[in-house]
């Protein structure tokens, strides 16, 4: 079935391209999409030639790119590409930081409508990406870009409000991992996939702030016990000891 859908989409695309070529003298196919969709359109063309696309080949962040491809595939009625991009989007959107999430939310809520089930599912993925991450859910309203977005999109504001009211209690969000640097005393408590949990090419842990790597030391180890302030991590659902930049 997946192969049949692919060839059906390819056939429809080539038919539309042939009609477009007949209507123009330049021999070029013009897609009326903004420059911000350039990578997504390129992925769509790659899909028709290779039956797939590689998100890591582009400058657009991975989850945002998948979201753009979803909207492009929906616009041009490419069902198999839509399914592929939607699956990839669902796998990556839960790990985005707050800035990328705002960009994704703006895109999805601007394109989708409430009358289509598929569009509602996309919106649910977007809201769900922060509903279970209290750190991000609490920080995004303080971003200027998010404030403007909420004022202009009542649907998004309503969905986020409802998600906040339904979110589990804090005790259900016990952090799973503690990252600590003995050198600068930086501590992060939260997701192991957070961008503040850094690894080198050989998978050794690296402090994102002082740059020290995990390893042995020639000096005698001294345990330090102290109390540190904890702040919401803007990149995941946890806490860390880095004070927010003003």
N, C-alpha and C positions, 0 to 999 in steps of 0.2 A: 504493500500500500504506500509506503514512504517513497519507493522508487516511482510508482505511478504518479503520485502527487508532484514529485520533482519534474518529471517529464511533462506533465500537464502545465505546470507553471512556466517551464522553459518554452513550451509551444506557444502559450498565450503571450509571453514576453516577446518572442521573435515575431509573432503575428503583428503585435502592436508596433514593433520596431519597423517592420516592413511597410506598414501603412504610413508611419511617420516619414520614412524615407521617400515614399511616393509623393508626400505632400510638401517636401522641401527640395531645394536645389543644391543644398550644401552637402548632402549625404551624411549629415550629423543627426544624431538622436538627441533631442533636448528634453531634459527632465527638469521641471520647474520646482526645484528644491533649493533652499537657502545654502550658503557656503558652509554653514555649520554641519550640514548633512553630507559633506563631500566624502568623508570616510565611510559612512553608512551606505551611500550609493555605490562606492567602489566595492564594498563587501557584497552588495547585491549582485553586481556584475561578476565578481569572483565566484559567487555561488552558482551562477548559471553556467560558468565555464568549468568549475571544479567540484560542484556539488557541495561546497562548504566555504568557509572563510576563517581566517586566523586573526582574532582580535588583537593579538600582541604585535601585529605588524603596523599598527596605527597609533597616532599620537593621542587620539581620544581615549579617555579612561575606559577600561573594559566594560564595566556595567552600564555606563552612559552610552557607549557604542551599541551594546546589545539593545538598549531601550530605543535608540534611534533606528536601528535596523527593524525592530518590531513595528514602529510607526511607518517606516518606508514600505515594508512588506505588506502591511495592512492597506496602505494607500494604493499600492499597485496590484493588490489582490493576489499575492504570492503566498498561498497557504502553507506550503512546505517550508519556505524560508521563515515565515512568521512563527511556525511551531518550533523550528530550530532556535531562532533568536529568543523567543519567549522562554524556552527551557534554560538557555544560557543566562538570560537575565535573572530568572528566578534563583539560580544557583549563586549569583554574584552580588545581588543587590543587598543582601543581609550583611555584607562585610564592608560596605562603603562608609567613608567618613561623612561628617555633617555637611561639608561644602559640596561634595559630589551628590549627596542625597538631595540637597536643595535644587541642584541643576536637573536631576532626574525627575523630581516631583513637578517642577515647572514644565518640563517637556511632556510628561505623561498626562498631566491634568489639562494642559492646553490642547492636546490632540484628542483625548478621549471624551466620550459622552456617557451619560448614565442610562441610555436606552439600549445599549448593547452589552450582553453578558460578558463577552470577551474583553471589552473595555473596562468593565467593573472589576474583572479579575486582575487586570493590570494595575488598576488603582489600589486594589487590595494588597498586591505585592509591594507597592511603594509604601503604603502606610504600615504594613506589617513589618517592614524593614526597620522601623524605629519604635513600633509599639512595644516590642519586647526588649528594647534597649533604652532604659530610663536615662542613661547618661546623655545620649544624643537627643532623646525626646525632650529633655529639660533644657538643652543648650540651643537647639535650633531656633526657638522663638526669639532669642536675643540677637540673632544675626540680622543685619539691616536688610539684606536681600530677601530673607525669609519673611520679615515683617511686611515688606512691599508685596510679596507673593500672596500672603494670607489675606491682605486687604483687597487684592484683586481677584481672588478665587475663593468664593464662599464654600464650594464643594470640598476643597482641600482643608480649609479651616474647620469645617464641620466634621470631616472624617478624622482629623487629628484629635479634635476634642473628644469624640466618641471613643477613639482608641485610648486616649489618656484616662478616660473614665473607666474603661474596661480592663486596663492593664493590671496584671497581678501585683500583689503586695511585694514590698521590697524583699521580704524573706524568701520569696520564690526566685530571686535573682542573685543567689549567693555566687560570688565569683569563683571561677574554677582554677585560676592560675595567679601566682604571685611572682612578679619579675622584680629583682632587686640588684642594684649595683653597689658593691661595697666601697667603691672609690668615691663616688659623689653622693651616695646615700639616696639615689633616685629609686623610688618604688612604684610599681604599677600593679594594680589589682584589677583583673578583668579578663577579657578575651585573649586567648593565645594568638589570635589572628590580627590583633590590633597593630596598626602601623608603628606604634611605640614599642613593640616587642620585636627587636631587630636581631637577625642572624647573619653571620658572614657566609661566604661561599661554602665553607666546610662545616656549616651549621652550628658554629660556636656562637654563643650569645654575645651581643654587643650592646653597650649602653647607648641609647639614641642621643644622649646629651653630652657625656664626657668622652665617648668613643672608646672606652676601655673594653677589652675582650675578656671573656672567661678564660681562666687558665691558672697554672700554678704560680706561686710567688716565692721568692727566696727569703722574704721576711716572715717572721712569726705571725700567724693569724691572730687578730684581736677581735673579739666580739664586741660590737657596739650596740647598746640598748638605749633607745631614746624615743621620744614622741614626736611625730611629724604631722603636719597638717595634710589633709587629703582633699583633692579637688576633682571635680567631674572630668573625666577624659573625653575630649571632643571627638575622638575617633572610634570609640566603642562604648559598651555599656558599663564600664568599670570606673575605677578611681585611680588617681596617681598623685605623686607629691610635687608635680610641676605646677607652679602657680600660673594661672592664665595671664597671657600678655595683655596689657592694657591698651 
